[in-house]
Amino acid sequence: MDTPKIALAVRPLEKRLDDSKMDIWMLMDYNMRYWEMIYTINLGKIDGLTDETADFA
C-alpha cells in the first residue's frame, strides 16, 4: 500500500501552502496534479494486475 505514504508525504506541503495564504487557484492546481498522480499510480497497479492474470489465464 504505497498510496497512504504518498498522501502523508504531500499533506504537510498542502498545510504550508494554506498557511502562507497563497492564491486559491494555485492550491487547486496543486491538488489536481496530486490526485492525478495518485490516480495514475493506482491505474498502473490495476494494469499490472490484469497483465499478470492474463498470463495465468
Buried (B, 14 or more C-beta within 10 A) or exposed (E): EEEEEEEEEBEEEBEEBEEEEEEEEEBEEBEEEBEEEBEEEEEEEEEEEEEEEEEEE
